[in-house]
Structure formats: structure tokens, C-alpha cells
């Protein structure tokens, strides 16, 4: 017999979902049969499988260790060290200022992403165990392109992942970016369009009229500072699609500088030569959270700010623009 105590990381999921993760190789028919025969009990009682698990719940598996091991697929723990720039942390979530060059999550099996760095941080700090990783894995609730820096929300518990992911999906979190674009932009504007993704080339195209397979997008922007050649923009995502800001701004003649996929080639070549610019300058700068439940009272209604990276700030000055050099990573009332 094996006894499993549900932790804060794992609570909130259905019993049958938990069992499918814990005994990954076991057919669902086997799991439901064991529940019916009381070979799997919840808090010493017969269970159906649909029960929502709570912290402290006890699951007993009246199975031989050989059977358990045959059905378990021990997941290899991939450790990866990086100093995380943590803006906020509570028992459910982490809010991180991601540097450019780091993947939000794996694109290929051999990749190392922010998720591996977060997992290592939680293991090293004693907030997660290798045993818990068999039935729960921390994850990111929003994604940024590899070379886009700024705010990422990660879930340390299932409740954290589900709550923040739902808020983002329902567009209840205000998302603001800063970027430097080619050309002079002098007024605030909201633009609409339709985005089609070419998955084979990881590239999107924007059209003004709806076409089959395209997603509606809306982007709002306003200039913070501008010259005749460049503009520092504050951008609000009113929808959130892959490459939306970069492709949408390029479609109106104001590509993000340094962007190798949607940018202006001569401008990027000039900036690489003059300032050693290595990638596009787009930063997820600010999130505005709505009023939240008691579990998230410490972040309810708050504004999260992640300062621009030094190289971004330096280029603002070199291009004759003006930005906020005093901003620090923080939560604002």
C-alpha cells in the first residue's frame, strides 16, 4: 500500500486527473476499476474520480509496489541554473523580468527554457520536491518571444497556473510594452487587422480585411518620445497573438528596430554597425491586475512594472529619445 498526501502545488485538480499523472502508464479503465473496487481510496473512503483534491487529502493505493512502479514513468528532472530577476513571489505565483535571449518554454526537446530555470529555483529553495514533479510541473502563464524581454507570470501551484492563465485568456489583465520603432509617430492610435500564422516558418502576416484562418487583432500605441527617424512607443495589447506587436507595427510602416524577422534591413544593419544592436527592442513593461480573490489578495488590483534593460535605455539616449531611467522592478498600488 502507498499513501500520497496532496500538497498545495497539486490541489484543485480532479482525483482521476491526478491519478493519470501519477500512474502515467495506467489505462483509465484500470484506474476506474481500482476506484470501484476500493483499491484506490480518498481519505479512507470510496471515490468516483471526479472529486476535487484539497491540500492534505490522503490517497491510498492498495496496489503492490511492483504494479505502481510498472505504471509510473519517472520523469527526469532537468536542472538549469540562472539568477532569476523576481519582481514578485507568493505561494502560488512568480513574476519574473525575463531577459532577452531566453525561451519562455521549450521549442525543441533539447532546449533549455525559463520553465527549467524556474523548476530548478523551486527545487533548490525547497518549495518543490522531485516527488511532486511526478504529478505537477510549474509552468508559465504567458509567453514572450525569445528576444522579447520583460514580465512573465509563472504558476508555482495548480491554482496559480489556472487563475493567472484564465485572467490572461479572458483579457482581464492590462498588458503594456515599450519598443523603439523606425519612423516618426506623433499621436496615440488603435489599429485593427487580421493575423495569419505560417507555422512552418514561424512567421505571421497581417491583412486589413478578414480572411479564412485569420485571427482578429487590435493594438493600441502612443508615443513616449520621438525624433524624425525613431519613436519610443508604449503599446497596449488588446488581443494577444503570436508576434502581434512586431508584425502589426511593421504592417503600418513602423517596424521594431533590430527585428530580424519583420524589421527594416538597412536600418537594422546601420544600428548593428553603430551600436552593436543584436536583437529587437521590445519589452513587456507593465501588467495591471484586476481585483482578485483572497488567495491573491497581496497582488489584487496592483500594477507590476519591469524596468527596461540597460542596453535598451542606453540606445534610447543614443538615438536622441527620452525614457524613464528611474523605473525599478516593483509592485505599485
C-alpha positions in Angstrom: 0.0 0.0 0.0 1.2 3.5 -0.8 -0.2 6.7 0.8 0.0 10.1 -1.0 -0.7 13.4 0.7 -1.9 16.2 -1.6 0.2 19.3 -1.4 -0.6 22.9 -2.2 1.0 22.5 -5.6 -1.3 19.7 -6.5 -4.7 20.7 -5.0 -7.5 21.9 -7.2 -7.4 19.1 -9.8 -9.8 16.1 -10.1 -8.7 12.9 -8.5 -8.8 11.0 -11.8 -6.6 13.6 -13.4 -4.1 13.3 -10.6 -4.0 9.5 -10.8 -3.5 9.7 -14.6 -0.4 11.8 -14.0 0.9 9.8 -11.0 0.4 6.4 -12.7 1.0 7.7 -16.2 1.2 4.4 -18.0 -2.0 3.0 -16.4 -5.1 2.9 -18.7 -8.0 4.9 -17.5 -10.1 1.8 -17.4 -7.7 0.3 -14.9 -7.8 3.4 -12.7 -11.7 3.5 -12.6 -11.8 -0.3 -11.9 -9.4 0.2 -8.9 -11.7 3.1 -7.7 -14.8 0.9 -8.0 -13.1 -2.0 -6.1 -11.8 0.4 -3.4 -8.2 -0.4 -4.2 -7.8 3.3 -4.5 -9.4 5.4 -1.7 -9.6 9.1 -1.0 -9.4 10.0 2.7 -10.2 6.3 3.5 -13.4 6.4 1.6 -14.6 5.1 -1.8 -14.1 7.7 -4.5 -15.6 8.2 -8.0 -12.6 10.0 -9.5 -14.4 13.4 -10.0 -13.6 14.7 -6.6 -11.6 18.0 -6.4 -8.5 17.5 -4.4 -7.6 19.7 -1.4 -4.4 20.2 0.4 -4.0 17.5 3.0 -6.2 14.9 1.2 -4.9 11.4 1.6 -4.9 9.0 -1.4 -4.2 5.3 -0.6 -3.2 3.0 -3.4 -3.8 -0.6 -2.3 -1.5 -1.9 -5.0 1.8 -3.7 -5.0 4.9 -1.7 -5.3 5.7 -3.7 -8.5 2.4 -2.6 -10.0 2.9 1.0 -9.0 6.4 1.1 -10.5 5.2 -0.6 -13.7 2.6 2.2 -14.2 4.8 5.1 -13.1 7.0 6.9 -15.6 9.7 8.6 -13.6 10.3 12.0 -15.1 13.9 13.1 -15.4 14.4 16.4 -13.5 16.2 18.8 -15.8 18.1 21.3 -13.8 19.3 24.6 -15.2 20.8 27.4 -13.2 20.1 31.1 -13.8 19.7 34.1 -11.5 16.0 34.9 -11.8 15.0 38.6 -11.7 12.0 38.1 -9.5 9.6 41.1 -9.2 7.0 39.3 -7.0 6.5 36.0 -5.4 3.9 34.4 -3.2 2.9 30.8 -2.5 1.1 30.4 -5.9 3.0 32.5 -8.5 6.3 34.0 -9.5 6.5 37.2 -11.6 9.8 37.4 -13.4 11.6 40.0 -15.6 12.8 37.7 -18.4 16.0 38.8 -20.2 16.2 38.7 -24.0 17.6 35.5 -25.4 15.8 33.2 -23.0 12.9 31.0 -24.3 9.7 31.2 -22.3 9.2 27.5 -22.9 10.8 24.8 -25.0 10.5 24.8 -28.7 12.6 21.6 -29.1 13.3 18.7 -26.7 16.9 19.8 -26.2 16.1 23.4 -25.4 16.5 25.0 -22.0 13.8 27.5 -21.2 12.6 29.7 -18.4 10.5 26.8 -17.1 13.6 24.7 -16.4 15.2 27.7 -14.6 12.0 28.2 -12.5 11.8 24.5 -11.7 15.5 24.5 -10.5 14.9 27.6 -8.4 11.9 26.0 -6.7 13.7 22.7 -6.1 16.8 24.5 -4.7 14.7 26.7 -2.4 12.7 23.7 -1.1 9.4 24.9 -2.5 9.1 21.8 -4.7 10.2 18.2 -4.5 11.2 15.7 -7.2 8.3 13.6 -6.0 5.8 16.4 -6.6 7.2 16.8 -10.1 5.7 13.4 -10.9 2.1 14.9 -10.7 2.6 18.6 -11.1 5.0 20.8 -13.0 5.4 24.6 -12.7 4.7 26.5 -15.9 4.4 29.9 -17.5 1.0 31.6 -17.9 2.1 34.0 -20.7 4.8 33.7 -23.3 7.2 36.2 -24.8 9.3 35.6 -27.9 12.9 34.6 -27.2 14.3 38.1 -27.8 11.4 40.0 -26.2 12.3 40.9 -22.6 10.0 41.6 -19.7 7.2 40.3 -17.5 6.4 36.6 -17.3 3.9 35.2 -14.8 4.7 31.6 -13.7 2.5 29.3 -11.7 4.1 27.5 -8.7 0.8 25.7 -7.9 -2.0 24.4 -10.0 -4.3 27.2 -8.6 -1.7 29.8 -9.5 -1.4 28.4 -13.1 -5.2 28.1 -13.6 -6.0 31.6 -12.1 -3.5 33.6 -13.9 -3.9 31.7 -17.2 -7.7 32.3 -17.1 -7.2 36.1 -16.4 -4.9 36.4 -19.4 -7.2 34.3 -21.6 -10.2 36.5 -20.7 -8.1 39.6 -21.2 -8.7 40.8 -17.6 -5.0 41.8 -17.2 -3.8 45.0 -18.9 -0.6 44.3 -20.9 1.7 47.2 -21.9 5.0 47.1 -23.8 7.7 49.5 -24.8 9.5 49.4 -28.1 11.6 51.6 -30.4 10.3 51.7 -33.9 11.5 53.1 -37.2 9.9 56.4 -38.2 8.1 59.3 -36.5 4.9 58.6 -34.6 3.2 61.7 -33.1 -0.2 60.6 -32.0 -1.9 57.8 -30.0 -3.9 55.4 -32.1 -5.6 52.0 -32.0 -5.2 49.8 -35.1 -7.0 46.6 -36.1 -6.3 43.8 -38.5 -6.3 40.1 -39.1 -3.3 37.9 -38.4 -2.5 34.6 -40.2 0.3 32.4 -38.8 2.6 30.3 -41.0 3.6 27.6 -38.5 6.1 26.0 -40.9 8.2 29.2 -40.9 7.1 30.6 -37.5 6.0 33.9 -39.2 2.8 35.8 -39.4 1.2 38.1 -41.9 -1.3 40.9 -41.4 -4.2 41.8 -43.5 -6.7 44.7 -43.2 -9.7 42.5 -44.2 -10.8 39.2 -42.7 -9.6 36.1 -44.5 -10.1 32.4 -43.8 -8.0 31.2 -40.9 -7.0 34.6 -39.7 -7.4 35.9 -36.1 -8.7 39.4 -35.4 -6.1 41.6 -33.6 -6.2 45.0 -32.1 -3.2 47.0 -30.9 -3.1 50.4 -29.3 0.0 52.6 -29.1 1.1 56.1 -28.1 4.5 57.8 -28.5 6.6 58.5 -25.4 9.3 60.3 -27.3 10.2 60.7 -31.0 12.7 62.1 -33.5 12.4 62.4 -37.2 13.9 58.8 -37.5 12.7 56.9 -34.5 9.9 56.7 -31.9 9.8 55.2 -28.4 6.3 53.7 -28.1 4.1 52.5 -25.3 2.0 49.7 -26.7 -1.1 48.1 -25.2 -2.1 44.6 -26.4 -5.9 44.5 -26.7 -5.6 41.0 -28.2 -2.7 38.7 -27.7 -1.5 36.7 -30.7 1.9 35.4 -31.6 4.2 38.2 -33.0 1.3 40.6 -32.9 3.1 43.8 -31.9 6.1 43.3 -34.2 4.0 42.3 -37.3 1.2 44.8 -36.7 3.6 47.8 -36.4 5.6 46.6 -39.4 2.4 46.5 -41.4 1.8 50.3 -40.9 5.4 51.2 -41.8 6.9 51.3 -38.2 8.8 48.1 -37.7 10.5 47.5 -34.3 14.2 48.2 -34.6 16.6 45.2 -34.5 13.8 42.8 -35.6 15.4 40.2 -37.9 12.0 38.8 -39.0 9.8 41.8 -39.5 12.3 44.7 -39.4 13.8 47.1 -41.9 17.0 45.5 -43.1 19.0 48.7 -43.9 18.1 50.3 -40.6 19.0 47.2 -38.6 22.3 46.9 -40.4 23.1 50.5 -39.6 22.2 50.1 -35.9 24.2 46.8 -35.6 27.3 48.6 -37.0 26.9 51.8 -34.9 25.6 50.4 -31.6 26.1 46.6 -31.8 22.4 46.0 -31.6 21.9 42.2 -31.5 18.1 41.8 -31.4 14.8 43.6 -31.5 14.0 46.2 -28.8 10.6 45.1 -27.4 10.0 44.9 -23.7 6.9 43.7 -21.7 7.0 46.6 -19.3 3.8 46.7 -17.3 0.8 44.5 -16.2 -2.3 45.9 -14.5 -4.1 43.2 -12.4 -7.9 43.3 -11.6 -9.4 42.8 -8.1 -8.6 39.2 -7.1 -9.8 36.6 -4.6 -8.4 36.3 -1.1 -5.7 33.7 -2.2 -4.2 36.5 -4.3 -5.0 39.5 -2.1 -1.3 40.5 -1.9 -1.4 41.3 -5.7 -5.0 42.2 -6.2 -5.5 45.4 -8.1 -1.8 46.0 -8.3 0.4 47.3 -11.2 3.6 45.3 -12.0 6.5 47.2 -13.6 9.6 45.7 -15.0 12.3 48.3 -15.9 13.8 48.5 -19.3 17.2 46.6 -19.7 20.3 48.8 -19.6 21.1 48.3 -23.3 17.6 49.4 -24.2 17.9 52.6 -22.1 21.3 53.3 -23.5 20.1 53.1 -27.0 17.1 55.4 -26.2 19.7 58.1 -25.2 22.0 57.5 -28.2 19.0 57.8 -30.7 18.0 61.2 -29.1 14.9 59.8 -27.4 13.8 60.2 -23.8 12.8 57.4 -21.5 12.3 56.7 -17.8 15.7 55.8 -16.3 14.4 55.8 -12.7 12.0 52.9 -13.0 12.7 49.8 -10.9 11.0 46.4 -10.8 8.2 46.8 -8.4 4.5 46.5 -7.5 2.6 49.7 -7.5 -0.7 50.4 -5.7 
